[in-house]
């Protein structure tokens, strides 16, 4: 069943952009508004998953979660992270291995969106800073996406923190809802 999102409609995207501009013009934080949009989106996607499941999933993380010690595979694999205990990417690599999934790495958001369009996963699971979550919803609205804001950051675009357990919960939700063989891809990307 085809996924329908309000982000596919120009008037909706225009209304969101207008509200964000208004919040910025009056000096108000848009964080609460964006979190409302993400929560609303996640509820809609979970309803869709309950009815249709997801056989293929693409995980996306921003490059700012990568630590200086990380030596990610130049081909895009997180397989080299599986034995690393220095950061959450190792945890995510082990989660992906536990679900017997393929892992991919992309360093910029346009690469991740192109990857999503090429692979056509039935679900995207991602984390990023709030403004990038809105960009994700706008950029690939035809693919359902479960999203979460980053949980912390050392400084802008450096040392970001995400919750591997949240990813595992979402993978379990998707796998538990879908029938047949499943493949999960893990992509690490930039904003």
MDTraj code that builds the backbone (N, CA, C; nanometers):
import mdtraj as md
import numpy as np

residues = "UNK UNK UNK UNK UNK UNK UNK UNK UNK UNK UNK UNK UNK UNK UNK UNK UNK UNK UNK UNK UNK UNK UNK UNK UNK UNK UNK UNK UNK UNK UNK UNK UNK UNK UNK UNK UNK UNK UNK UNK UNK UNK UNK UNK UNK UNK UNK UNK UNK UNK UNK UNK UNK UNK UNK UNK UNK UNK UNK UNK UNK UNK UNK UNK UNK UNK UNK UNK UNK UNK UNK UNK UNK UNK UNK UNK UNK UNK UNK UNK UNK UNK UNK UNK UNK UNK UNK UNK UNK UNK UNK UNK UNK UNK UNK UNK UNK UNK UNK UNK UNK UNK UNK UNK UNK UNK UNK UNK UNK UNK UNK UNK UNK UNK UNK UNK UNK UNK UNK UNK UNK UNK UNK UNK UNK UNK UNK UNK UNK UNK UNK UNK UNK UNK UNK UNK UNK UNK UNK UNK UNK UNK UNK UNK UNK UNK UNK UNK UNK UNK UNK UNK UNK UNK UNK UNK UNK UNK UNK UNK UNK UNK UNK UNK UNK UNK UNK UNK UNK UNK UNK UNK UNK UNK UNK UNK UNK UNK UNK UNK UNK UNK UNK UNK UNK UNK UNK UNK UNK UNK UNK".split()
xyz = np.array([
    [0.0841, -0.1187, 0.0000],
    [0.0000, 0.0000, 0.0000],
    [0.0882, 0.1245, 0.0000],
    [0.0555, 0.2166, -0.0866],
    [0.1320, 0.3402, -0.0986],
    [0.1131, 0.4267, 0.0261],
    [0.2246, 0.4846, 0.0727],
    [0.2216, 0.5724, 0.1891],
    [0.1847, 0.7137, 0.1448],
    [0.0892, 0.7736, 0.2143],
    [0.0460, 0.9104, 0.1865],
    [0.0827, 0.9964, 0.3064],
    [0.1569, 1.1031, 0.2787],
    [0.1998, 1.1964, 0.3830],
    [0.1547, 1.3366, 0.3451],
    [0.1169, 1.4192, 0.4441],
    [0.0822, 1.5582, 0.4113],
    [0.2023, 1.6352, 0.3565],
    [0.3246, 1.5842, 0.3805],
    [0.4450, 1.6496, 0.3291],
    [0.4545, 1.6393, 0.1778],
    [0.3699, 1.5577, 0.1159],
    [0.3673, 1.5468, -0.0294],
    [0.2886, 1.6616, -0.0923],
    [0.2172, 1.7388, -0.0115],
    [0.1316, 1.8460, -0.0638],
    [0.1955, 1.9824, -0.0418],
    [0.2061, 2.0587, -0.1495],
    [0.2650, 2.1916, -0.1441],
    [0.2029, 2.2834, -0.0399],
    [0.0688, 2.2893, -0.0290],
    [0.0099, 2.3795, 0.0714],
    [0.0515, 2.3447, 0.2153],
    [0.0662, 2.2166, 0.2443],
    [0.1105, 2.1770, 0.3789],
    [0.2536, 2.2230, 0.4031],
    [0.3424, 2.1946, 0.3063],
    [0.4817, 2.2377, 0.3200],
    [0.4899, 2.3897, 0.3320],
    [0.4060, 2.4600, 0.2558],
    [0.4032, 2.6063, 0.2626],
    [0.3572, 2.6565, 0.3983],
    [0.2568, 2.5907, 0.4548],
    [0.2068, 2.6303, 0.5873],
    [0.3143, 2.6087, 0.6937],
    [0.3846, 2.4960, 0.6870],
    [0.4919, 2.4685, 0.7830],
    [0.6010, 2.5743, 0.7692],
    [0.6409, 2.6047, 0.6464],
    [0.7448, 2.7060, 0.6243],
    [0.6982, 2.8425, 0.6771],
    [0.5711, 2.8755, 0.6563],
    [0.5168, 3.0024, 0.7054],
    [0.5197, 3.0108, 0.8575],
    [0.4803, 2.9050, 0.9231],
    [0.4812, 2.9039, 1.0703],
    [0.6238, 2.9150, 1.1223],
    [0.7160, 2.8438, 1.0594],
    [0.8565, 2.8529, 1.1021],
    [0.9105, 2.9945, 1.0834],
    [0.8757, 3.0571, 0.9712],
    [0.9210, 3.1947, 0.9458],
    [0.8610, 3.2905, 1.0474],
    [0.7344, 3.2717, 1.0797],
    [0.6679, 3.3569, 1.1795],
    [0.7336, 3.3407, 1.3161],
    [0.7607, 3.2178, 1.3550],
    [0.8284, 3.1935, 1.4830],
    [0.9650, 3.2621, 1.4847],
    [1.0378, 3.2518, 1.3740],
    [1.1677, 3.3172, 1.3657],
    [1.1569, 3.4685, 1.3707],
    [1.0541, 3.5236, 1.3058],
    [1.0358, 3.6690, 1.3011],
    [1.0063, 3.7280, 1.4385],
    [0.9374, 3.6525, 1.5230],
    [0.9047, 3.7039, 1.6570],
    [1.0073, 3.6593, 1.7609],
    [1.1123, 3.5917, 1.7138],
    [1.2184, 3.5501, 1.8049],
    [1.1838, 3.4318, 1.8917],
    [1.0826, 3.3552, 1.8516],
    [1.0413, 3.2376, 1.9288],
    [1.1158, 3.1137, 1.8791],
    [1.1373, 3.0202, 1.9667],
    [1.2018, 2.8946, 1.9298],
    [1.1031, 2.8088, 1.8510],
    [1.1539, 2.7456, 1.7468],
    [1.0692, 2.6565, 1.6684],
    [1.0828, 2.5114, 1.7120],
    [1.1630, 2.4856, 1.8134],
    [1.1882, 2.3494, 1.8590],
    [1.0591, 2.2762, 1.8947],
    [0.9730, 2.3392, 1.9725],
    [0.8475, 2.2756, 2.0113],
    [0.7599, 2.2440, 1.8917],
    [0.7530, 2.3362, 1.7968],
    [0.6732, 2.3153, 1.6758],
    [0.7285, 2.1980, 1.5949],
    [0.8603, 2.1950, 1.5786],
    [0.9213, 2.0864, 1.5013],
    [0.9004, 1.9527, 1.5721],
    [0.9156, 1.9511, 1.7016],
    [0.8921, 1.8247, 1.7745],
    [0.7469, 1.7796, 1.7604],
    [0.6536, 1.8751, 1.7569],
    [0.5123, 1.8408, 1.7325],
    [0.4972, 1.7772, 1.5936],
    [0.5614, 1.8367, 1.4922],
    [0.5551, 1.7821, 1.3569],
    [0.6114, 1.6402, 1.3525],
    [0.7249, 1.6198, 1.4204],
    [0.7889, 1.4876, 1.4225],
    [0.7005, 1.3864, 1.4958],
    [0.6455, 1.4259, 1.6106],
    [0.5570, 1.3349, 1.6854],
    [0.4349, 1.2974, 1.6023],
    [0.3754, 1.3966, 1.5364],
    [0.2591, 1.3716, 1.4511],
    [0.2963, 1.2762, 1.3377],
    [0.4111, 1.3008, 1.2751],
    [0.4589, 1.2139, 1.1681],
    [0.4800, 1.0716, 1.2193],
    [0.5466, 1.0562, 1.3342],
    [0.5742, 0.9222, 1.3872],
    [0.4456, 0.8466, 1.4185],
    [0.3445, 0.9153, 1.4707],
    [0.2152, 0.8486, 1.4956],
    [0.1544, 0.7988, 1.3640],
    [0.1607, 0.8840, 1.2611],
    [0.1049, 0.8471, 1.1304],
    [0.1803, 0.7271, 1.0723],
    [0.3131, 0.7287, 1.0833],
    [0.3937, 0.6191, 1.0292],
    [0.3679, 0.4897, 1.1066],
    [0.3554, 0.4971, 1.2379],
    [0.3287, 0.3765, 1.3170],
    [0.1920, 0.3175, 1.2825],
    [0.0937, 0.4016, 1.2544],
    [-0.0370, 0.3504, 1.2091],
    [-0.0203, 0.2785, 1.0749],
    [0.0577, 0.3374, 0.9859],
    [0.0838, 0.2768, 0.8555],
    [0.1543, 0.1417, 0.8729],
    [0.2557, 0.1380, 0.9611],
    [0.3288, 0.0128, 0.9853],
    [0.2383, -0.0950, 1.0442],
    [0.1469, -0.0556, 1.1307],
    [0.0556, -0.1528, 1.1917],
    [-0.0308, -0.2201, 1.0852],
    [-0.0638, -0.1470, 0.9797],
    [-0.1471, -0.2019, 0.8729],
    [-0.0664, -0.2728, 0.7644],
    [0.0538, -0.2199, 0.7345],
    [0.1258, -0.2679, 0.6164],
    [0.2654, -0.3234, 0.6438],
    [0.3226, -0.2957, 0.7595],
    [0.4572, -0.3425, 0.7905],
    [0.5621, -0.2772, 0.7011],
    [0.6848, -0.3198, 0.7175],
    [0.7958, -0.2710, 0.6352],
    [0.8954, -0.3836, 0.6177],
    [0.9200, -0.4217, 0.4955],
    [1.0157, -0.5281, 0.4677],
    [1.1578, -0.4779, 0.4526],
    [1.1738, -0.3535, 0.4082],
    [1.3077, -0.2951, 0.3934],
    [1.3117, -0.1632, 0.4693],
    [1.4227, -0.1428, 0.5403],
    [1.4373, -0.0248, 0.6264],
    [1.5741, 0.0370, 0.6017],
    [1.5799, 0.1688, 0.6023],
    [1.7047, 0.2425, 0.5877],
    [1.7244, 0.3282, 0.7123],
    [1.8348, 0.3056, 0.7854],
    [1.8668, 0.3863, 0.9033],
    [1.9597, 0.4995, 0.8619],
    [1.9326, 0.6214, 0.9104],
    [2.0143, 0.7363, 0.8732],
    [2.0552, 0.8134, 0.9978],
    [2.1846, 0.8414, 1.0085],
    [2.2380, 0.9233, 1.1179],
    [2.3182, 1.0377, 1.0584],
    [2.3242, 1.1519, 1.1262],
    [2.4068, 1.2622, 1.0758],
    [2.5534, 1.2359, 1.1028],
    [2.6403, 1.2924, 1.0216],
    [2.7847, 1.2692, 1.0388],
    [2.8361, 1.3216, 1.1718],
    [2.7618, 1.4114, 1.2351],
    [2.8096, 1.4690, 1.3616],
    [2.8080, 1.3686, 1.4766],
    [2.7532, 1.2478, 1.4574],
    [2.7612, 1.1453, 1.5622],
    [2.8939, 1.0709, 1.5565],
    [2.9670, 1.0866, 1.4457],
    [3.0972, 1.0217, 1.4292],
    [3.1991, 1.0880, 1.5216],
    [3.2762, 1.0067, 1.5913],
    [3.3813, 1.0553, 1.6802],
    [3.5149, 1.0566, 1.6068],
    [3.6100, 1.1312, 1.6586],
    [3.7428, 1.1396, 1.5960],
    [3.8069, 1.0023, 1.5832],
    [3.7778, 0.9136, 1.6767],
    [3.8382, 0.7798, 1.6752],
    [3.7747, 0.6872, 1.5723],
    [3.6607, 0.7254, 1.5154],
    [3.5893, 0.6390, 1.4203],
    [3.6663, 0.6251, 1.2897],
    [3.6767, 0.5039, 1.2438],
    [3.7356, 0.4751, 1.1138],
    [3.6314, 0.4005, 1.0322],
    [3.5376, 0.4783, 0.9796],
    [3.4309, 0.4178, 0.9019],
    [3.4836, 0.3676, 0.7685],
    [3.4294, 0.2577, 0.7237],
    [3.4642, 0.1970, 0.5970],
    [3.4391, 0.2971, 0.4835],
    [3.5398, 0.3228, 0.3977],
    [3.5204, 0.4176, 0.2876],
    [3.4101, 0.3740, 0.1909],
    [3.3802, 0.2455, 0.1870],
    [3.2736, 0.1960, 0.1005],
    [3.1358, 0.2208, 0.1598],
    [3.1298, 0.2659, 0.2854],
    [3.0016, 0.2982, 0.3444],
    [2.9490, 0.1986, 0.4450],
    [3.0277, 0.1037, 0.4864],
    [2.9796, 0.0013, 0.5779],
    [3.0127, 0.0350, 0.7234],
    [2.9226, 0.0024, 0.8142],
    [2.9483, 0.0134, 0.9571],
    [3.0053, -0.1170, 1.0134],
    [3.0326, -0.2121, 0.9274],
    [3.0825, -0.3417, 0.9729],
    [3.2088, -0.3278, 1.0566],
    [3.2955, -0.2324, 1.0235],
    [3.4174, -0.2112, 1.0999],
    [3.3934, -0.1571, 1.2389],
    [3.2744, -0.1078, 1.2644],
    [3.2402, -0.0517, 1.3959],
    [3.1945, -0.1579, 1.4957],
    [3.1695, -0.2769, 1.4486],
    [3.1046, -0.3779, 1.5323],
    [3.1835, -0.4122, 1.6590],
    [3.3154, -0.4092, 1.6526],
    [3.3963, -0.4406, 1.7701],
    [3.4336, -0.3175, 1.8514],
    [3.3961, -0.1988, 1.8030],
    [3.4309, -0.0739, 1.8705],
    [3.3375, -0.0509, 1.9898],
    [3.3959, -0.0143, 2.1000],
    [3.3183, 0.0155, 2.2211],
    [3.3335, 0.1630, 2.2597],
    [3.3873, 0.2445, 2.1679],
    [3.4158, 0.3841, 2.1990],
    [3.2990, 0.4790, 2.1762],
    [3.2004, 0.4406, 2.0960],
    [3.0880, 0.5314, 2.0722],
    [2.9629, 0.4524, 2.0339],
    [2.8554, 0.5241, 2.0194],
    [2.7259, 0.4621, 1.9916],
    [2.7177, 0.3998, 1.8532],
    [2.8049, 0.4385, 1.7599],
    [2.8035, 0.3736, 1.6292],
    [2.8363, 0.2254, 1.6412],
    [2.9249, 0.1906, 1.7329],
    [2.9538, 0.0494, 1.7578],
    [2.8302, -0.0224, 1.8097],
    [2.7578, 0.0448, 1.9006],
    [2.6336, -0.0139, 1.9519],
    [2.5344, -0.0367, 1.8381],
    [2.5211, 0.0629, 1.7502],
    [2.4280, 0.0499, 1.6389],
    [2.4730, -0.0594, 1.5421],
    [2.6034, -0.0700, 1.5192],
    [2.6549, -0.1763, 1.4322],
    [2.6201, -0.3139, 1.4899],
    [2.6307, -0.3294, 1.6214],
    [2.5967, -0.4577, 1.6847],
    [2.4458, -0.4843, 1.6765],
    [2.3655, -0.3790, 1.6906],
    [2.2204, -0.3955, 1.6767],
    [2.1885, -0.4415, 1.5348],
    [2.2503, -0.3755, 1.4353],
    [2.2280, -0.4147, 1.2957],
    [2.2694, -0.5597, 1.2730],
    [2.3828, -0.6003, 1.3317],
    [2.4279, -0.7392, 1.3171],
    [2.3306, -0.8358, 1.3834],
    [2.2763, -0.7978, 1.4980],
    [2.1812, -0.8845, 1.5685],
    [2.0554, -0.9080, 1.4848],
    [2.0200, -0.8105, 1.4044],
    [1.9040, -0.8251, 1.3164],
    [1.9446, -0.8754, 1.1785],
    [2.0748, -0.9109, 1.1637],
    [2.1284, -0.9613, 1.0371],
    [2.0961, -0.8654, 0.9234],
    [2.1389, -0.7399, 0.9417],
    [2.1079, -0.6369, 0.8434],
    [2.2341, -0.5829, 0.7782],
    [2.2169, -0.5241, 0.6637],
    [2.3246, -0.4595, 0.5892],
    [2.3377, -0.3164, 0.6396],
    [2.4597, -0.2654, 0.6477],
    [2.4837, -0.1297, 0.6953],
    [2.5483, -0.0452, 0.5859],
    [2.4983, 0.0765, 0.5663],
    [2.5516, 0.1705, 0.4677],
    [2.5870, 0.3015, 0.5355],
    [2.6826, 0.3756, 0.4796],
    [2.7244, 0.5039, 0.5350],
    [2.7229, 0.6076, 0.4236],
    [2.6599, 0.7212, 0.4482],
    [2.6619, 0.8357, 0.3574],
    [2.6932, 0.9588, 0.4414],
    [2.7722, 1.0501, 0.3863],
    [2.8194, 1.1619, 0.4681],
    [2.7422, 1.2922, 0.4513],
    [2.6525, 1.3026, 0.3599],
    [2.5740, 1.4245, 0.3413],
    [2.4278, 1.3861, 0.3219],
    [2.3385, 1.4770, 0.3583],
    [2.1959, 1.4452, 0.3503],
    [2.1521, 1.4197, 0.2072],
    [2.2047, 1.4951, 0.1089],
    [2.1622, 1.4710, -0.0286],
    [2.2017, 1.3306, -0.0756],
    [2.3119, 1.2777, -0.0214],
    [2.3519, 1.1400, -0.0532],
    [2.2528, 1.0420, 0.0084],
    [2.2119, 1.0688, 0.1317],
    [2.1148, 0.9813, 0.1984],
    [1.9811, 0.9829, 0.1258],
    [1.9357, 1.1009, 0.0837],
    [1.8072, 1.1086, 0.0124],
    [1.8161, 1.0368, -0.1218],
    [1.9292, 1.0539, -0.1918],
    [1.9482, 0.9833, -0.3187],
    [1.9494, 0.8313, -0.2955],
    [2.0145, 0.7895, -0.1872],
    [2.0185, 0.6479, -0.1522],
    [1.8767, 0.5969, -0.1242],
    [1.8000, 0.6753, -0.0517],
    [1.6625, 0.6353, -0.0200],
    [1.5803, 0.6223, -0.1470],
    [1.5951, 0.7176, -0.2371],
    [1.5194, 0.7099, -0.3628],
    [1.5635, 0.5914, -0.4470],
    [1.6938, 0.5628, -0.4480],
    [1.7460, 0.4512, -0.5270],
    [1.7012, 0.3172, -0.4692],
    [1.7135, 0.3018, -0.3363],
    [1.6813, 0.1741, -0.2728],
    [1.5318, 0.1559, -0.2480],
    [1.4574, 0.2664, -0.2407],
    [1.3141, 0.2613, -0.2143],
    [1.2792, 0.1742, -0.0933],
    [1.3368, 0.2040, 0.0251],
    [1.3001, 0.1259, 0.1433],
    [1.1540, 0.1487, 0.1781],
    [1.0975, 0.0572, 0.2498],
    [0.9587, 0.0729, 0.2934],
    [0.9506, 0.1566, 0.4202],
    [1.0666, 0.1842, 0.4830],
    [1.0714, 0.2664, 0.6032],
    [1.2096, 0.3261, 0.6200],
    [1.2137, 0.4517, 0.6624],
    [1.3380, 0.5165, 0.7031],
    [1.3298, 0.5375, 0.8534],
    [1.4396, 0.5092, 0.9227],
    [1.4508, 0.5397, 1.0656],
    [1.5714, 0.6314, 1.0783],
    [1.5504, 0.7510, 1.1347],
    [1.6579, 0.8500, 1.1341],
    [1.6584, 0.9352, 1.2597],
    [1.7750, 0.9939, 1.2846],
    [1.7901, 1.0953, 1.3877],
    [1.8720, 1.2089, 1.3287],
    [1.8460, 1.3300, 1.3748],
    [1.9180, 1.4487, 1.3283],
    [1.8761, 1.5651, 1.4163],
    [1.9376, 1.6810, 1.3931],
    [1.8911, 1.8000, 1.4643],
    [1.7554, 1.8399, 1.4048],
    [1.6800, 1.9205, 1.4780],
    [1.5417, 1.9483, 1.4415],
    [1.5242, 1.9998, 1.2990],
    [1.6051, 2.0974, 1.2570],
    [1.5843, 2.1524, 1.1235],
    [1.6105, 2.0479, 1.0148],
    [1.6996, 1.9545, 1.0393],
    [1.7275, 1.8487, 0.9415],
    [1.6167, 1.7439, 0.9390],
    [1.5452, 1.7288, 1.0490],
    [1.4308, 1.6373, 1.0488],
    [1.3224, 1.6911, 0.9558],
    [1.3009, 1.8226, 0.9603],
    [1.2038, 1.8839, 0.8690],
    [1.2501, 1.8652, 0.7247],
    [1.3797, 1.8837, 0.6999],
    [1.4332, 1.8645, 0.5647],
    [1.4097, 1.7206, 0.5171],
    [1.4266, 1.6248, 0.6053],
    [1.4031, 1.4843, 0.5695],
    [1.2569, 1.4612, 0.5321],
    [1.1659, 1.5182, 0.6111],
    [1.0232, 1.5019, 0.5826],
    [0.9869, 1.5640, 0.4479],
    [1.0470, 1.6784, 0.4166],
    [1.0224, 1.7471, 0.2898],
    [1.0860, 1.6748, 0.1724],
    [1.2057, 1.6178, 0.1927],
    [1.2854, 1.5649, 0.0821],
    [1.2400, 1.4289, 0.0299],
    [1.1927, 1.3422, 0.1172],
    [1.1458, 1.2095, 0.0733],
    [1.0108, 1.1776, 0.1391],
    [0.9086, 1.2593, 0.1113],
    [0.7798, 1.2395, 0.1791],
    [0.7073, 1.1127, 0.1380],
    [0.7473, 1.0539, 0.0258],
    [0.6800, 0.9330, -0.0216],
    [0.7217, 0.8083, 0.0550],
    [0.8269, 0.8191, 0.1369],
    [0.8743, 0.7047, 0.2155],
    [0.8446, 0.7314, 0.3623],
    [0.7719, 0.6430, 0.4299],
    [0.7454, 0.6648, 0.5723],
    [0.8766, 0.6693, 0.6506],
    [0.8828, 0.7611, 0.7469],
    [1.0061, 0.7792, 0.8248],
    [0.9737, 0.7962, 0.9722],
    [1.0359, 0.7137, 1.0556],
    [1.0303, 0.7318, 1.2008],
    [1.1526, 0.8147, 1.2391],
    [1.1296, 0.9258, 1.3066],
    [1.2352, 1.0232, 1.3325],
    [1.2490, 1.0547, 1.4802],
    [1.3708, 1.0912, 1.5195],
    [1.3965, 1.1359, 1.6566],
    [1.5038, 1.2434, 1.6520],
    [1.4856, 1.3502, 1.7297],
    [1.5929, 1.4495, 1.7376],
    [1.7135, 1.3912, 1.8100],
    [1.8308, 1.4425, 1.7768],
    [1.9505, 1.4047, 1.8507],
    [1.9288, 1.4379, 1.9974],
    [1.9912, 1.3622, 2.0863],
    [1.9668, 1.3839, 2.2297],
    [2.0682, 1.4765, 2.2944],
    [2.1674, 1.5180, 2.2210],
    [2.2665, 1.6101, 2.2750],
    [2.3740, 1.6367, 2.1726],
    [2.4570, 1.7371, 2.2003],
    [2.5635, 1.7726, 2.1084],
    [2.6727, 1.8458, 2.1857],
    [2.7971, 1.8071, 2.1614],
    [2.9112, 1.8729, 2.2246],
    [2.9129, 2.0209, 2.1871],
    [2.9039, 2.0483, 2.0574],
    [2.8850, 2.1830, 2.0026],
    [2.8243, 2.1638, 1.8649],
    [2.7830, 2.2710, 1.8017],
    [2.7114, 2.2606, 1.6746],
    [2.7826, 2.1659, 1.5774],
    [2.7128, 2.0621, 1.5382],
    [2.7594, 1.9626, 1.4399],
    [2.8822, 1.8821, 1.4851],
    [2.9083, 1.8765, 1.6141],
    [3.0216, 1.7999, 1.6670],
    [2.9776, 1.7235, 1.7913],
    [3.0144, 1.5967, 1.7959],
    [2.9899, 1.5165, 1.9154],
    [2.8428, 1.4965, 1.9476],
    [2.7612, 1.4777, 1.8460],
    [2.6182, 1.4574, 1.8682],
    [2.5921, 1.3216, 1.9323],
    [2.4854, 1.3150, 2.0078],
    [2.4478, 1.1935, 2.0798],
    [2.3138, 1.1438, 2.0264],
    [2.3043, 1.0135, 2.0055],
    [2.1783, 0.9512, 1.9674],
    [2.1592, 0.8274, 2.0528],
    [2.0399, 0.7741, 2.0491],
    [2.0043, 0.6592, 2.1322],
    [1.9946, 0.5317, 2.0474],
    [2.0970, 0.4474, 2.0482],
    [2.0894, 0.3224, 1.9725],
    [1.9690, 0.2372, 2.0117],
    [1.9296, 0.2422, 2.1385],
    [1.8142, 0.1612, 2.1812],
    [1.6862, 0.2079, 2.1131],
    [1.6760, 0.3393, 2.0870],
    [1.5582, 0.3897, 2.0134],
    [1.5543, 0.3278, 1.8744],
    [1.6708, 0.3236, 1.8074],
    [1.6776, 0.2612, 1.6751],
    [1.6363, 0.1155, 1.6827],
    [1.6850, 0.0443, 1.7843],
    [1.6511, -0.0974, 1.7975],
    [1.5006, -0.1158, 1.8176],
    [1.4399, -0.0301, 1.8983],
    [1.2943, -0.0380, 1.9195],
    [1.2189, -0.0163, 1.7890],
    [1.2643, 0.0795, 1.7079],
    [1.1959, 0.1073, 1.5819],
    [1.2166, -0.0064, 1.4820],
    [1.3383, -0.0628, 1.4784],
    [1.3634, -0.1780, 1.3915],
    [1.2724, -0.2939, 1.4318],
    [1.2633, -0.3201, 1.5615],
    [1.1776, -0.4290, 1.6100],
    [1.0322, -0.4039, 1.5719],
    [0.9869, -0.2797, 1.5819],
    [0.8508, -0.2448, 1.5414],
    [0.8303, -0.2758, 1.3937],
    [0.9248, -0.2345, 1.3101],
    [0.9131, -0.2570, 1.1661],
    [0.9201, -0.4044, 1.1314],
    [1.0147, -0.4750, 1.1900],
    [1.0313, -0.6168, 1.1618],
    [0.9121, -0.6959, 1.2132],
    [0.8627, -0.6580, 1.3291],
    [0.7481, -0.7267, 1.3871],
    [0.6205, -0.7046, 1.3101],
    [0.6139, -0.5939, 1.2337],
    [0.4923, -0.5608, 1.1599],
    [0.4919, -0.6151, 1.0189],
    [0.6085, -0.6549, 0.9670],
    [0.6175, -0.6952, 0.8273],
    [0.6224, -0.8463, 0.8148],
    [0.5746, -0.8942, 0.7024],
    [0.5838, -1.0363, 0.6738],
    [0.6970, -1.0625, 0.5771],
    [0.7449, -1.1843, 0.5736],
    [0.8481, -1.2209, 0.4780],
    [0.9868, -1.1768, 0.5192],
    [1.0779, -1.1832, 0.4215],
    [1.2184, -1.1486, 0.4469],
    [1.2348, -0.9976, 0.4615],
    [1.3223, -0.9557, 0.5528],
    [1.3434, -0.8148, 0.5781],
    [1.4913, -0.7804, 0.5635],
    [1.5177, -0.6583, 0.5185],
    [1.6545, -0.6085, 0.5101],
    [1.6574, -0.4689, 0.5683],
    [1.7494, -0.4419, 0.6581],
    [1.7660, -0.3097, 0.7165],
    [1.9013, -0.2588, 0.6734],
    [1.9077, -0.1351, 0.6237],
    [2.0328, -0.0710, 0.5877],
    [2.0603, 0.0387, 0.6873],
    [2.1836, 0.0570, 0.7259],
    [2.2197, 0.1600, 0.8229],
    [2.3063, 0.2632, 0.7544],
    [2.2583, 0.3845, 0.7393],
    [2.3333, 0.4904, 0.6717],
    [2.3710, 0.5985, 0.7687],
    [2.4956, 0.6378, 0.7697],
    [2.5465, 0.7466, 0.8525],
    [2.5717, 0.8628, 0.7585],
    [2.5067, 0.9761, 0.7807],
    [2.5150, 1.0856, 0.6851],
    [2.5317, 1.2197, 0.7523],
    [2.5621, 1.3168, 0.6767],
    [2.5750, 1.4535, 0.7279],
    [2.4457, 1.5285, 0.7159],
    [2.4355, 1.6470, 0.7791],
    [2.3122, 1.7246, 0.7707],
    [2.2853, 1.7783, 0.6332],
])
top = md.Topology()
chain = top.add_chain()
for i, resn in enumerate(residues, 1):
    res = top.add_residue(resn, chain, resSeq=i)
    for name in ("N", "CA", "C"):
        top.add_atom(name, md.element.get_by_symbol(name[0]), res)
traj = md.Trajectory(xyz[None], top)
